[in-house]
Amino acid sequence: MAEERIYTIPLRKYFLRAPKYKRTERAITAIREFLIKHSKAEQVKIGKHLNLEIWKHGRKNPPSKIKVKILKEDNIVKAELIDKPFEEIKKPEEEEKVRIKLPFTKKEETKEEKEISEEEKEKKEVLEHAKLIKKERKTKAFIEKTKPTQEQKRAGIIGGTGKK
């Protein structure tokens, strides 16, 4: 059995405690806390229209108070603006069951999946090979740059005794 109630939630005394850039976020938190306290529910769902109304003037300037209509079912409270209708929360149908993959079971692949996985493996191998070639080029270029030249050896700067 669902209960419907209307509340006017004062937000100013809550969001003035927060820094200016977090005021709207604090107002949303205040709505949740208020509804949990007054409806004795465990979970609060804030409707799309209510959320848009709170955020209408940005994150620094929420409304000082707001009128809310709530609908309580079990331990879940749905909150929405007075004028707007509640949107139905879509529940997954029983036919669409979530498959749980256990670690000890093998997944059977179709032929198409096998072909795709083989193509992906080939692409990975080609990319790895290209990366190795690129590294080899870089190291060769570095070695060429750091090799002492014949002129430096003759001058005795590198590799020599330094005596002439």
NUTORBA-157937 format. One record per residue: residue number from 1; residue in one letter; x, y, z of N, C-alpha, C in turn. Coordinates in pm, 1 decimal, always signed. Layout:
BEGIN
(NUM,A,(X,Y,Z),(X,Y,Z),(X,Y,Z))
...
***
This chain:
BEGIN
(1,M,(+83.9,-117.1,+0.0),(+0.0,+0.0,+0.0),(+88.8,+123.9,+0.0))
(2,A,(+58.8,+217.5,-88.5),(+142.3,+336.4,-105.7),(+80.7,+455.6,-32.8))
(3,E,(+166.8,+531.1,+33.0),(+125.1,+653.7,+100.3),(+171.8,+773.4,+20.0))
(4,E,(+84.6,+875.5,+11.2),(+124.5,+999.8,-53.6),(+118.7,+1111.1,+48.3))
(5,R,(+224.7,+1193.3,+50.5),(+230.4,+1308.0,+140.3),(+292.1,+1425.8,+68.1))
(6,I,(+267.7,+1544.7,+121.0),(+327.0,+1666.2,+66.8),(+406.2,+1733.5,+177.8))
(7,Y,(+531.1,+1767.8,+147.1),(+618.8,+1836.2,+242.4),(+673.6,+1963.4,+179.6))
(8,T,(+692.5,+2065.7,+263.3),(+769.2,+2182.7,+223.0),(+902.6,+2171.3,+294.9))
(9,I,(+1007.5,+2152.7,+218.5),(+1139.5,+2127.0,+277.5),(+1219.2,+2256.9,+280.6))
(10,P,(+1259.1,+2302.8,+399.8),(+1343.6,+2422.6,+407.8),(+1487.6,+2384.3,+376.9))
(11,L,(+1544.3,+2444.4,+275.1),(+1679.2,+2407.4,+233.3),(+1785.5,+2508.6,+276.9))
(12,R,(+1744.5,+2633.2,+299.5),(+1843.0,+2738.3,+325.2),(+1930.2,+2707.4,+447.0))
(13,K,(+1870.4,+2661.7,+556.3),(+1950.0,+2638.5,+676.4),(+2050.2,+2523.8,+656.9))
(14,Y,(+2025.5,+2436.7,+559.5),(+2120.4,+2329.1,+531.1),(+2232.3,+2375.5,+438.5))
(15,F,(+2194.7,+2441.5,+326.5),(+2298.8,+2471.8,+228.8),(+2384.2,+2592.0,+266.9))
(16,L,(+2341.7,+2674.0,+363.9),(+2427.9,+2784.6,+407.6),(+2549.2,+2734.0,+485.3))
(17,R,(+2543.0,+2611.6,+533.0),(+2656.8,+2551.5,+603.4),(+2767.2,+2506.0,+507.5))
(18,A,(+2733.9,+2493.8,+380.4),(+2828.4,+2442.9,+280.6),(+2895.8,+2559.5,+209.0))
(19,P,(+3015.1,+2536.4,+151.2),(+3076.2,+2641.9,+69.6),(+2989.3,+2672.2,-52.4))
(20,K,(+3008.7,+2790.1,-108.1),(+2920.1,+2838.3,-214.0),(+2914.9,+2743.8,-333.6))
(21,Y,(+3028.9,+2683.7,-369.2),(+3032.5,+2598.1,-487.8),(+2969.8,+2461.1,-465.7))
(22,K,(+2933.6,+2427.7,-339.9),(+2872.5,+2297.0,-312.6),(+2728.7,+2309.0,-262.8))
(23,R,(+2668.4,+2425.1,-276.8),(+2538.3,+2447.2,-214.7),(+2427.0,+2360.3,-271.9))
(24,T,(+2421.3,+2344.9,-402.4),(+2314.7,+2263.7,-460.3),(+2332.5,+2116.7,-424.9))
(25,E,(+2456.0,+2071.0,-423.9),(+2481.3,+1931.8,-384.0),(+2437.5,+1909.6,-240.0))
(26,R,(+2462.9,+2007.8,-153.5),(+2422.5,+1997.7,-14.0),(+2270.0,+2001.1,-1.7))
(27,A,(+2203.4,+2076.4,-87.9),(+2056.7,+2082.2,-86.4),(+1997.5,+1945.5,-121.8))
(28,I,(+2055.6,+1878.0,-219.4),(+2009.1,+1743.1,-257.0),(+2026.5,+1648.6,-137.5))
(29,T,(+2141.2,+1656.9,-71.8),(+2166.6,+1573.5,+45.9),(+2065.7,+1605.1,+156.0))
(30,A,(+2033.3,+1733.7,+173.3),(+1936.6,+1775.3,+275.0),(+1798.3,+1717.5,+245.1))
(31,I,(+1760.3,+1714.8,+117.8),(+1630.5,+1656.1,+80.4),(+1627.0,+1509.7,+119.3))
(32,R,(+1733.6,+1438.5,+86.4),(+1740.2,+1295.9,+121.3),(+1730.0,+1275.9,+272.7))
(33,E,(+1809.1,+1351.8,+348.1),(+1807.9,+1338.1,+494.6),(+1669.9,+1370.3,+552.3))
(34,F,(+1609.6,+1478.2,+503.2),(+1476.6,+1519.4,+550.2),(+1375.0,+1408.9,+526.5))
(35,L,(+1374.7,+1352.1,+405.6),(+1275.6,+1249.6,+372.5),(+1301.0,+1119.2,+447.3))
(36,I,(+1425.5,+1085.7,+469.4),(+1454.8,+965.4,+548.1),(+1404.8,+983.5,+690.9))
(37,K,(+1428.2,+1102.6,+745.6),(+1387.6,+1131.6,+882.8),(+1235.4,+1131.8,+897.7))
(38,H,(+1163.9,+1196.8,+806.6),(+1019.9,+1214.6,+821.9),(+936.7,+1097.9,+770.7))
(39,S,(+990.4,+1019.5,+678.9),(+911.2,+907.1,+628.3),(+959.1,+773.4,+684.0))
(40,K,(+1068.6,+776.6,+760.3),(+1125.7,+655.4,+820.4),(+1150.6,+547.5,+715.0))
(41,A,(+1211.3,+589.4,+605.9),(+1243.1,+498.3,+496.4),(+1393.6,+478.0,+491.2))
(42,E,(+1434.5,+373.8,+421.2),(+1576.7,+344.5,+408.3),(+1636.1,+403.0,+280.6))
(43,Q,(+1553.3,+420.8,+178.9),(+1603.8,+462.7,+49.2),(+1514.0,+571.2,-9.3))
(44,V,(+1576.5,+673.7,-68.0),(+1501.9,+784.7,-128.5),(+1541.1,+798.2,-274.3))
(45,K,(+1443.0,+803.9,-361.5),(+1465.0,+826.7,-504.3),(+1414.5,+966.3,-537.0))
(46,I,(+1503.5,+1049.5,-589.2),(+1465.0,+1185.8,-625.6),(+1428.5,+1187.6,-773.0))
(47,G,(+1311.5,+1242.2,-802.6),(+1260.9,+1244.7,-939.6),(+1336.7,+1341.2,-1028.7))
(48,K,(+1319.7,+1321.1,-1158.4),(+1390.2,+1400.5,-1258.4),(+1352.6,+1548.2,-1249.8))
(49,H,(+1224.5,+1578.1,-1237.5),(+1178.2,+1716.6,-1235.5),(+1223.9,+1789.2,-1109.1))
(50,L,(+1223.0,+1718.8,-996.9),(+1270.8,+1777.5,-871.4),(+1419.5,+1810.4,-881.6))
(51,N,(+1494.8,+1719.5,-936.0),(+1638.2,+1740.7,-953.4),(+1665.4,+1861.4,-1043.0))
(52,L,(+1592.2,+1871.2,-1153.5),(+1609.8,+1984.5,-1245.3),(+1572.2,+2116.6,-1178.9))
(53,E,(+1469.4,+2114.7,-1096.3),(+1427.5,+2237.2,-1026.6),(+1534.9,+2282.9,-927.6))
(54,I,(+1596.5,+2189.6,-859.1),(+1701.9,+2224.5,-763.5),(+1822.7,+2282.9,-838.0))
(55,W,(+1858.2,+2226.0,-950.8),(+1976.7,+2267.5,-1026.0),(+1949.2,+2382.3,-1123.8))
(56,K,(+1827.0,+2434.4,-1126.3),(+1786.5,+2533.2,-1226.4),(+1877.5,+2655.9,-1230.0))
(57,H,(+1920.0,+2705.5,-1115.7),(+2002.1,+2826.2,-1109.9),(+2150.0,+2794.7,-1087.2))
(58,G,(+2190.3,+2673.7,-1111.3),(+2331.3,+2638.2,-1101.7),(+2367.3,+2576.8,-967.4))
(59,R,(+2496.5,+2551.8,-951.2),(+2541.1,+2481.8,-831.0),(+2557.4,+2575.1,-712.9))
(60,K,(+2559.7,+2706.5,-734.8),(+2581.9,+2800.9,-625.6),(+2453.7,+2860.2,-569.3))
(61,N,(+2340.4,+2841.9,-636.6),(+2220.2,+2914.0,-597.6),(+2094.3,+2826.3,-601.0))
(62,P,(+2079.2,+2730.6,-509.7),(+1957.5,+2648.6,-507.5),(+1841.5,+2727.0,-446.4))
(63,P,(+1717.4,+2678.2,-463.2),(+1603.7,+2746.9,-401.4),(+1608.2,+2732.8,-248.9))
(64,S,(+1550.7,+2831.2,-178.3),(+1557.5,+2828.4,-32.6),(+1462.3,+2726.8,+28.8))
(65,K,(+1350.5,+2700.3,-36.8),(+1259.9,+2592.9,+7.7),(+1187.3,+2537.8,-113.9))
(66,I,(+1136.5,+2417.5,-97.8),(+1074.2,+2351.4,-211.9),(+960.8,+2261.7,-163.6))
(67,K,(+852.0,+2257.7,-240.5),(+738.5,+2170.3,-207.9),(+753.4,+2039.4,-282.4))
(68,V,(+737.8,+1931.9,-208.4),(+763.3,+1798.6,-261.7),(+646.8,+1706.5,-229.9))
(69,K,(+611.7,+1623.5,-327.5),(+512.1,+1518.5,-305.9),(+588.0,+1387.0,-300.3))
(70,I,(+561.8,+1307.3,-196.0),(+632.7,+1179.7,-185.0),(+534.3,+1064.4,-195.5))
(71,L,(+587.1,+954.3,-242.1),(+511.2,+831.3,-253.1),(+594.3,+723.7,-184.8))
(72,K,(+540.5,+664.4,-78.3),(+615.8,+565.5,-1.6),(+561.4,+426.2,-29.9))
(73,E,(+649.8,+339.8,-78.6),(+617.4,+199.2,-102.0),(+724.0,+116.6,-33.4))
(74,D,(+683.1,+29.0,+55.9),(+776.2,-52.0,+135.0),(+875.4,+40.1,+205.2))
(75,N,(+1003.2,+24.6,+180.4),(+1104.1,+110.7,+241.4),(+1168.7,+202.7,+139.2))
(76,I,(+1098.0,+229.1,+30.2),(+1148.9,+317.0,-74.3),(+1056.9,+437.7,-85.9))
(77,V,(+1115.5,+556.7,-87.3),(+1038.9,+679.9,-102.5),(+1077.0,+742.8,-235.2))
(78,K,(+974.6,+775.9,-315.7),(+996.5,+849.0,-440.5),(+951.3,+992.4,-417.4))
(79,A,(+1038.9,+1088.5,-450.3),(+1006.6,+1229.8,-430.8),(+1000.8,+1299.2,-565.6))
(80,E,(+900.9,+1388.0,-581.3),(+883.8,+1461.2,-707.1),(+816.2,+1594.0,-675.3))
(81,L,(+825.9,+1689.9,-767.7),(+754.9,+1816.4,-752.0),(+605.1,+1790.1,-747.6))
(82,I,(+529.9,+1881.9,-687.7),(+385.8,+1862.2,-670.5),(+313.3,+1849.1,-804.4))
(83,D,(+349.2,+1933.5,-901.1),(+277.2,+1935.6,-1028.6),(+307.8,+1815.9,-1117.7))
(84,K,(+422.0,+1757.2,-1102.0),(+470.8,+1656.1,-1196.3),(+432.1,+1514.8,-1153.2))
(85,P,(+410.1,+1425.3,-1250.8),(+375.9,+1285.8,-1218.2),(+501.6,+1205.3,-1184.0))
(86,F,(+480.9,+1099.1,-1109.7),(+591.3,+1008.4,-1077.9),(+622.6,+923.7,-1199.8))
(87,E,(+749.7,+905.5,-1226.7),(+789.5,+817.1,-1336.1),(+807.9,+677.1,-1281.2))
(88,E,(+763.2,+580.8,-1356.7),(+775.6,+441.7,-1315.2),(+920.5,+397.4,-1324.0))
(89,I,(+965.1,+329.2,-1223.1),(+1099.5,+272.6,-1225.1),(+1089.9,+138.5,-1294.6))
(90,K,(+1166.6,+123.6,-1400.9),(+1160.4,+0.8,-1479.6),(+1230.1,-112.6,-1404.8))
(91,K,(+1157.7,-221.6,-1390.0),(+1214.3,-339.6,-1326.2),(+1248.2,-440.8,-1434.4))
(92,P,(+1361.5,-506.8,-1423.9),(+1396.1,-606.3,-1525.8),(+1298.4,-723.1,-1520.5))
(93,E,(+1261.0,-768.2,-1639.2),(+1166.9,-880.0,-1646.4),(+1237.1,-1008.9,-1605.7))
(94,E,(+1157.4,-1103.8,-1563.0),(+1213.5,-1230.0,-1516.5),(+1275.9,-1310.6,-1629.3))
(95,E,(+1228.8,-1287.7,-1753.3),(+1281.7,-1362.1,-1866.7),(+1428.0,-1326.5,-1892.6))
(96,E,(+1461.2,-1200.0,-1870.9),(+1597.3,-1154.7,-1894.5),(+1679.7,-1177.1,-1768.0))
(97,K,(+1725.2,-1298.1,-1749.3),(+1804.7,-1329.9,-1631.7),(+1951.0,-1298.1,-1659.3))
(98,V,(+2018.0,-1252.5,-1555.8),(+2159.5,-1220.9,-1567.5),(+2238.3,-1350.9,-1558.5))
(99,R,(+2326.4,-1370.6,-1655.8),(+2407.7,-1491.9,-1655.0),(+2531.1,-1468.4,-1570.8))
(100,I,(+2558.2,-1561.5,-1485.1),(+2677.7,-1553.2,-1401.8),(+2778.5,-1652.8,-1456.7))
(101,K,(+2894.7,-1601.7,-1491.8),(+2998.2,-1688.6,-1546.3),(+3082.1,-1741.0,-1430.2))
(102,L,(+3078.4,-1869.8,-1412.1),(+3157.0,-1930.9,-1306.3),(+3298.1,-1958.8,-1357.2))
(103,P,(+3396.6,-1950.8,-1270.2),(+3534.9,-1965.5,-1315.7),(+3569.3,-2104.0,-1369.3))
(104,F,(+3497.9,-2206.3,-1325.0),(+3533.2,-2341.1,-1366.8),(+3457.3,-2387.8,-1490.5))
(105,T,(+3368.2,-2306.3,-1545.0),(+3296.5,-2345.6,-1665.7),(+3363.7,-2286.6,-1788.0))
(106,K,(+3356.3,-2359.4,-1898.4),(+3413.4,-2311.0,-2023.7),(+3303.5,-2250.0,-2108.0))
(107,K,(+3336.2,-2138.7,-2167.2),(+3240.2,-2071.5,-2254.4),(+3255.2,-2129.6,-2394.6))
(108,E,(+3143.0,-2165.4,-2452.8),(+3146.9,-2217.7,-2587.9),(+3142.4,-2101.2,-2686.0))
(109,E,(+3235.6,-2100.3,-2780.6),(+3242.1,-1992.6,-2878.5),(+3182.3,-2038.1,-3010.9))
(110,T,(+3121.6,-1945.4,-3078.2),(+3071.2,-1976.0,-3212.1),(+3185.9,-1957.3,-3311.6))
(111,K,(+3164.4,-1997.9,-3435.5),(+3268.2,-1985.4,-3538.1),(+3304.5,-1839.3,-3562.0))
(112,E,(+3203.4,-1753.4,-3562.4),(+3228.7,-1610.4,-3585.2),(+3314.9,-1552.0,-3473.8))
(113,E,(+3284.4,-1588.6,-3349.1),(+3362.7,-1538.3,-3236.4),(+3507.4,-1586.3,-3245.6))
(114,K,(+3526.9,-1712.0,-3288.8),(+3662.7,-1764.6,-3302.9),(+3739.3,-1687.3,-3409.2))
(115,E,(+3671.6,-1658.1,-3522.5),(+3736.5,-1582.8,-3629.3),(+3774.5,-1443.2,-3581.8))
(116,I,(+3682.8,-1380.5,-3510.4),(+3709.8,-1245.9,-3459.7),(+3826.1,-1248.9,-3361.1))
(117,S,(+3827.3,-1347.3,-3272.3),(+3935.4,-1353.5,-3173.9),(+4069.7,-1381.7,-3242.3))
(118,E,(+4070.7,-1464.1,-3348.1),(+4195.1,-1490.1,-3421.0),(+4244.2,-1362.8,-3489.8))
(119,E,(+4151.1,-1286.2,-3548.2),(+4188.3,-1160.7,-3612.6),(+4246.5,-1062.9,-3511.0))
(120,E,(+4185.6,-1057.8,-3392.9),(+4236.2,-968.3,-3288.3),(+4375.7,-1010.3,-3244.2))
(121,K,(+4399.1,-1140.8,-3232.2),(+4532.2,-1189.9,-3193.7),(+4635.8,-1150.3,-3298.3))
(122,E,(+4600.7,-1164.7,-3426.3),(+4693.8,-1126.3,-3532.8),(+4725.6,-977.2,-3527.2))
(123,K,(+4622.7,-895.6,-3504.0),(+4644.1,-750.6,-3494.2),(+4737.8,-718.3,-3377.9))
(124,K,(+4717.1,-784.2,-3263.8),(+4802.9,-760.5,-3147.6),(+4947.8,-797.1,-3177.8))
(125,E,(+4967.5,-911.4,-3246.3),(+5103.1,-954.4,-3280.5),(+5170.7,-853.7,-3372.4))
(126,V,(+5097.4,-803.3,-3471.9),(+5152.7,-705.4,-3564.9),(+5190.8,-577.6,-3490.2))
(127,L,(+5104.4,-533.7,-3399.2),(+5133.5,-412.7,-3322.3),(+5256.3,-431.0,-3233.3))
(128,E,(+5266.5,-546.5,-3169.0),(+5382.7,-573.0,-3083.6),(+5510.8,-574.6,-3165.9))
(129,H,(+5505.1,-635.1,-3284.0),(+5621.1,-641.4,-3372.3),(+5662.0,-499.6,-3414.8))
(130,A,(+5563.8,-417.7,-3446.9),(+5591.0,-279.3,-3487.9),(+5655.3,-201.3,-3373.6))
(131,K,(+5608.4,-224.4,-3250.2),(+5666.7,-156.7,-3134.4),(+5812.3,-197.9,-3114.7))
(132,L,(+5841.8,-327.6,-3131.9),(+5979.2,-375.2,-3116.8),(+6070.9,-311.3,-3220.7))
(133,I,(+6024.2,-304.1,-3344.2),(+6104.4,-243.4,-3451.4),(+6132.0,-96.4,-3419.5))
(134,K,(+6031.3,-27.6,-3369.8),(+6046.6,+112.8,-3335.5),(+6150.2,+130.1,-3224.9))
(135,K,(+6146.8,+41.3,-3124.7),(+6244.6,+47.7,-3016.2),(+6385.4,+25.1,-3069.0))
(136,E,(+6400.2,-73.5,-3159.3),(+6532.0,-101.9,-3216.5),(+6586.3,+19.2,-3291.2))
(137,R,(+6499.5,+85.3,-3368.1),(+6542.2,+205.2,-3441.1),(+6590.4,+312.7,-3345.1))
(138,K,(+6514.4,+333.2,-3237.0),(+6551.7,+435.7,-3140.1),(+6686.5,+403.7,-3076.7))
(139,T,(+6707.6,+278.7,-3039.3),(+6834.1,+243.9,-2973.9),(+6950.2,+256.7,-3071.6))
(140,K,(+6930.3,+217.2,-3197.8),(+7037.0,+231.5,-3297.1),(+7071.6,+378.1,-3318.2))
(141,A,(+6969.0,+461.2,-3326.3),(+6992.9,+604.5,-3345.0),(+7067.3,+662.3,-3225.3))
(142,F,(+7033.7,+617.4,-3106.6),(+7100.8,+666.6,-2986.1),(+7247.4,+624.5,-2985.2))
(143,I,(+7271.5,+500.7,-3022.8),(+7410.1,+451.8,-3026.4),(+7491.1,+529.7,-3128.3))
(144,E,(+7431.8,+555.5,-3244.7),(+7501.9,+632.1,-3347.9),(+7535.1,+772.9,-3299.3))
(145,K,(+7444.0,+833.4,-3226.6),(+7467.8,+968.7,-3176.8),(+7576.6,+971.0,-3070.4))
(146,T,(+7583.2,+869.4,-2989.5),(+7676.7,+871.2,-2876.7),(+7813.7,+812.8,-2910.2))
(147,K,(+7830.1,+753.0,-3028.2),(+7961.1,+699.5,-3065.5),(+8060.9,+814.1,-3081.2))
(148,P,(+8180.7,+795.3,-3031.1),(+8281.6,+901.1,-3050.6),(+8324.8,+905.5,-3196.8))
(149,T,(+8340.7,+1024.8,-3246.3),(+8382.2,+1040.4,-3386.3),(+8533.1,+1024.8,-3396.8))
(150,Q,(+8581.7,+1003.2,-3520.0),(+8726.0,+986.2,-3542.9),(+8801.7,+1113.1,-3504.8))
(151,E,(+8737.4,+1228.6,-3530.0),(+8804.0,+1354.2,-3497.9),(+8824.8,+1367.7,-3348.0))
(152,Q,(+8722.6,+1326.7,-3269.9),(+8735.2,+1335.8,-3124.5),(+8843.5,+1240.9,-3074.6))
(153,K,(+8855.0,+1123.4,-3135.4),(+8958.1,+1028.0,-3094.6),(+9096.9,+1081.6,-3126.2))
(154,R,(+9112.3,+1142.4,-3245.6),(+9242.0,+1198.4,-3283.5),(+9283.1,+1312.6,-3191.9))
(155,A,(+9181.0,+1391.2,-3150.5),(+9213.3,+1505.0,-3065.7),(+9245.4,+1460.7,-2923.3))
(156,G,(+9216.4,+1336.3,-2892.9),(+9245.8,+1284.6,-2761.6),(+9142.9,+1319.6,-2657.4))
(157,I,(+9027.1,+1366.6,-2702.7),(+8922.9,+1403.5,-2605.3),(+8856.2,+1278.7,-2550.6))
(158,I,(+8826.0,+1185.8,-2639.6),(+8754.0,+1067.2,-2596.8),(+8837.4,+943.5,-2634.1))
(159,G,(+8844.2,+852.2,-2542.0),(+8903.5,+721.9,-2571.4),(+9055.0,+722.8,-2578.8))
(160,G,(+9115.0,+832.7,-2569.6),(+9261.2,+835.6,-2576.4),(+9321.1,+860.6,-2439.0))
(161,T,(+9449.6,+872.7,-2439.4),(+9519.5,+896.3,-2312.5),(+9520.2,+1043.6,-2279.1))
(162,G,(+9495.8,+1125.9,-2377.7),(+9495.4,+1268.6,-2353.4),(+9631.6,+1330.1,-2377.3))
(163,K,(+9731.7,+1247.5,-2414.9),(+9865.6,+1297.1,-2442.5),(+9887.6,+1303.7,-2591.0))
(164,K,(+9966.8,+1398.6,-2632.9),(+9998.3,+1411.5,-2775.3),(+10144.9,+1396.9,-2798.1))
***
